[in-house]
């Protein structure tokens, strides 16, 4: 069970150093973090090295992690969703390592161990800049790509939105596959909630976060209730940034890259029917529909994860 033991976020954040590839002994704070979220994979993958530190991106310090396999056959980037952080993605990280991929991942500004006002941003372009800066920093450290072989991009929810915007701005030729889990374009019940937003932006700056049952997995929901890195507010500023990005993105005629999409039909976080229709009309989209699956697919029940990972394995091996 994740969430066991002690973990001191402030202590770990304070001791993070600039991200590099120099081996360092794990501190008590880092060890506590890895144990709390079950992210210590060293015993499972001989020779695996784990690097952790911060990367500058504009005004933010971005907590960045690299899991590097000694004989990796390729690499993957994992981009988390809103309210999320790297600590919640252990199932996906392990799956990618099992398939011989080194993994680069990070916490967005205002999320996890990164700096910034909690759970908000002025523009989604700042999220895109984070991905640009993290990738560029790693390439500067190695003076070349850290591993040979195919590269894959994985994005969950808001991470899917940021991934698509990144690809539109930066190009997509260096990714063999782009995999999105419940990608965000419009949030759930947007026709109603946009009017709620119009009222809210004139009267308040934030409201208390409501933690929804977004996975059929009690272990994950129990973690959500005690997660020390979970933001507790929904800033109106973030919704404004989403609306501005959404209006711009929906004006695109066609996305110049193919997508692999996993979507559950019990998702009440994004407007999945609208989102899939838009992506089917504006991209070459291969879609896996999973009956009964909710929003946080990488933390869904073991049976749902098995179905999803089996599908992904088919093109990771191709």
C-alpha positions in Angstrom: 0.0 0.0 0.0 1.3 3.4 -0.9 1.1 6.1 1.7 2.9 4.1 4.5 5.7 5.6 6.5 6.8 9.2 6.9 7.6 11.7 4.2 8.6 15.4 4.7 8.0 17.4 1.5 9.5 20.6 2.7 12.7 18.9 3.7 13.1 17.1 0.4 12.3 20.3 -1.6 14.8 22.3 0.4 17.6 19.8 -0.2 17.1 19.3 -4.0 20.1 20.4 -6.0 20.3 21.3 -9.7 19.5 18.2 -11.8 22.6 16.4 -13.1 23.7 12.8 -13.8 26.2 12.6 -10.9 25.5 9.6 -8.7 24.6 10.8 -5.2 23.7 8.9 -2.0 20.0 8.9 -1.2 19.1 11.2 1.7 16.6 10.2 4.4 14.1 12.7 2.8 14.5 11.2 -0.7 14.3 7.6 0.7 11.1 8.5 2.5 9.6 10.0 -0.7 10.4 6.9 -2.7 9.0 4.6 -0.1 5.9 6.6 0.5 4.9 6.5 -3.2 6.6 3.1 -4.1 9.0 4.6 -6.6 12.1 2.8 -5.6 12.6 0.3 -8.4 16.3 -0.5 -7.8 15.8 -4.1 -6.6 13.6 -4.9 -9.6 15.9 -3.6 -12.3 19.6 -4.3 -11.8 21.8 -1.4 -12.7 19.0 1.1 -12.7 20.1 4.6 -11.6 17.7 7.3 -10.3 18.6 11.0 -10.7 16.5 13.7 -9.0 17.0 17.5 -8.8 15.6 20.7 -10.1 15.7 22.4 -13.5 15.1 26.1 -14.0 12.1 27.0 -16.2 11.3 30.7 -16.2 10.6 31.7 -12.6 10.1 28.1 -11.5 12.3 25.3 -10.2 11.0 22.1 -11.7 11.5 18.8 -9.7 12.8 16.4 -12.3 13.5 12.7 -12.2 15.3 10.3 -14.6 15.1 6.5 -14.2 18.0 5.3 -16.4 18.4 1.7 -17.4 22.0 0.5 -18.3 20.9 -1.1 -21.6 17.8 0.8 -22.4 16.3 0.1 -25.8 14.5 3.5 -25.9 13.1 6.2 -23.7 9.8 7.7 -22.5 8.6 11.0 -21.1 5.7 10.9 -18.7 3.7 14.1 -18.3 1.3 14.1 -15.3 -2.2 15.7 -15.0 -3.8 18.5 -13.0 -3.5 18.1 -9.2 -1.0 15.2 -9.9 2.7 14.7 -9.5 5.3 12.1 -10.3 4.6 10.2 -7.0 1.3 9.0 -8.4 2.7 7.4 -11.5 4.5 4.4 -10.1 2.4 1.8 -12.0 3.2 3.4 -15.3 6.9 4.0 -14.5 7.3 0.3 -13.6 5.5 -0.8 -16.8 7.8 1.3 -19.0 11.0 0.1 -17.2 9.8 -3.5 -17.7 9.7 -2.7 -21.4 13.3 -1.6 -21.4 12.7 2.2 -21.5 14.5 4.8 -19.5 12.0 7.3 -18.2 12.2 11.1 -17.8 9.4 12.8 -15.7 8.9 15.9 -13.7 6.4 17.9 -11.6 4.7 20.9 -13.3 4.9 24.3 -11.7 2.6 24.5 -8.6 2.5 20.7 -8.4 4.4 18.1 -6.4 7.9 19.2 -5.4 8.2 22.0 -8.0 7.9 25.7 -7.0 5.0 28.0 -7.9 1.6 28.9 -6.5 -0.2 25.6 -5.9 -2.3 24.2 -8.7 -2.3 27.3 -10.9 -0.6 28.9 -13.8 -0.9 32.1 -15.9 -0.8 30.3 -19.2 -0.7 26.8 -20.4 2.3 27.9 -22.5 4.2 28.0 -19.2 3.5 24.2 -18.9 4.7 23.7 -22.4 7.9 25.7 -21.6 8.5 23.4 -18.6 8.6 20.3 -20.9 10.8 22.2 -23.4 13.3 23.2 -20.7 13.5 19.8 -18.9 14.2 18.1 -22.2 16.8 20.7 -23.2 18.5 20.5 -19.8 18.9 16.8 -20.1 20.3 17.0 -23.6 22.8 19.7 -22.5 24.0 17.4 -19.7 24.7 14.5 -22.1 25.6 16.6 -25.1 23.5 14.1 -26.9 20.3 12.1 -26.3 20.7 10.0 -23.1 19.6 6.7 -24.8 19.4 5.4 -28.3 16.3 3.8 -29.8 12.7 5.0 -30.0 11.2 7.7 -27.8 7.7 7.7 -26.5 5.5 10.4 -25.0 2.8 9.6 -22.4 0.4 12.3 -21.0 -2.4 12.0 -18.5 -5.4 14.3 -18.7 -3.9 17.9 -18.5 -0.6 16.3 -19.3 -2.3 15.1 -22.6 -3.3 18.7 -23.3 0.2 20.0 -22.7 1.7 17.2 -24.7 -0.5 18.0 -27.7 0.3 21.7 -27.4 4.0 21.0 -27.1 3.9 18.9 -30.3 2.1 21.5 -32.2 4.7 24.1 -31.2 7.8 22.1 -31.2 7.2 19.3 -33.7 6.7 15.6 -33.2 9.2 13.8 -35.5 11.3 12.4 -32.6 8.5 10.4 -31.0 7.7 6.9 -32.2 4.4 6.9 -30.3 2.3 9.5 -28.5 0.0 8.0 -25.9 -2.7 10.0 -24.1 -4.7 8.8 -21.1 -8.1 10.6 -20.9 -6.8 13.7 -22.6 -8.2 17.0 -21.5 -9.7 19.4 -24.0 -13.0 20.3 -22.3 -13.7 19.4 -18.7 -16.8 17.4 -17.6 -20.2 19.2 -17.9 -18.5 22.3 -19.4 -21.7 23.7 -20.8 -22.9 24.2 -17.3 -19.6 24.8 -15.5 -18.6 27.5 -17.9 -21.4 29.7 -16.5 -20.3 28.8 -13.0 -16.8 29.9 -14.0 -18.0 33.2 -15.4 -19.7 34.0 -12.1 -16.7 32.7 -10.0 -14.1 34.7 -11.8 -15.9 37.9 -10.9 -16.4 37.0 -7.2 -13.7 34.7 -5.9 -10.1 33.7 -6.5 -10.3 30.0 -5.5 -12.5 27.4 -4.0 -11.8 24.3 -2.0 -10.9 21.2 -4.0 -13.4 18.4 -4.0 -11.6 15.0 -4.3 -13.7 12.9 -6.6 -13.8 9.1 -6.9 -11.8 9.1 -10.2 -10.6 5.6 -10.1 -12.1 2.2 -9.3 -9.2 1.6 -6.9 -9.6 2.0 -3.2 -5.8 1.9 -2.6 -5.4 5.0 -4.8 -8.4 6.8 -3.3 -7.0 6.2 0.2 -3.7 7.7 -1.0 -5.5 10.7 -2.3 -7.0 11.4 1.1 -3.6 11.6 2.8 -1.3 12.7 0.0 0.9 15.5 1.4 1.6 16.8 -2.1 -2.1 17.1 -3.1 -3.2 20.7 -3.7 -6.4 21.6 -1.7 -7.7 24.4 -3.8 -9.0 25.1 -7.3 -7.7 28.6 -8.3 -9.9 30.5 -10.7 -6.7 31.6 -12.4 -6.0 28.1 -13.5 -9.5 27.7 -15.1 -8.9 31.0 -16.9 -5.6 29.6 -18.3 -7.5 26.4 -19.4 -10.2 28.4 -21.1 -7.7 30.5 -23.0 -5.8 27.4 -24.1 -9.0 25.5 -25.0 -10.3 28.3 -27.2 -7.0 28.5 -29.1 -6.6 24.7 -29.4 -10.1 24.1 -30.7 -9.5 26.5 -33.6 -6.8 24.1 -35.0 -7.7 22.5 -38.3 -5.7 19.4 -37.9 -3.1 17.9 -35.6 -0.1 16.9 -37.7 0.7 13.8 -35.6 -0.9 10.4 -34.8 -2.3 9.7 -31.4 -2.9 6.6 -29.3 -5.7 7.3 -26.8 -7.0 5.4 -23.8 -10.4 6.5 -22.5 -12.8 5.1 -19.9 -16.6 5.6 -20.3 -17.2 6.3 -16.6 -14.9 9.4 -16.7 -16.5 12.4 -14.9 -13.5 14.6 -15.0 -13.2 15.4 -18.7 -16.0 15.6 -21.3 -14.7 12.5 -23.0 -17.4 12.2 -25.6 -16.7 15.7 -26.9 -12.9 15.3 -26.6 -12.8 12.0 -28.5 -15.0 13.4 -31.2 -12.8 16.4 -31.6 -9.6 14.3 -31.8 -11.2 11.7 -34.2 -12.0 14.6 -36.5 -8.7 16.5 -36.1 -6.1 13.8 -35.8 -5.2 10.3 -36.8 -6.4 8.8 -33.6 -6.3 5.1 -32.5 -8.6 4.8 -29.4 -8.9 2.1 -26.8 -12.3 2.4 -25.0 -12.5 0.8 -21.6 -15.9 0.1 -20.2 -16.3 1.2 -16.5 -12.9 2.9 -16.3 -12.9 6.3 -14.6 -10.5 9.2 -15.2 -7.2 8.4 -13.5 -6.4 5.5 -15.7 -2.8 4.9 -14.6 -4.2 4.3 -11.1 -7.3 2.3 -12.0 -8.0 -1.2 -10.8 -5.5 -3.9 -11.6 -7.9 -5.4 -14.2 -8.3 -2.1 -16.0 -4.6 -1.4 -15.9 -3.8 -4.8 -17.3 -6.2 -4.2 -20.2 -4.6 -0.8 -20.9 -1.0 -2.0 -20.6 -1.6 -5.0 -22.8 -2.8 -2.7 -25.6 0.1 -0.4 -25.2 2.6 -3.3 -25.1 1.4 -4.2 -28.7 3.0 -1.1 -30.2 5.9 -0.7 -27.8 7.2 -4.0 -29.1 6.5 -3.2 -32.8 
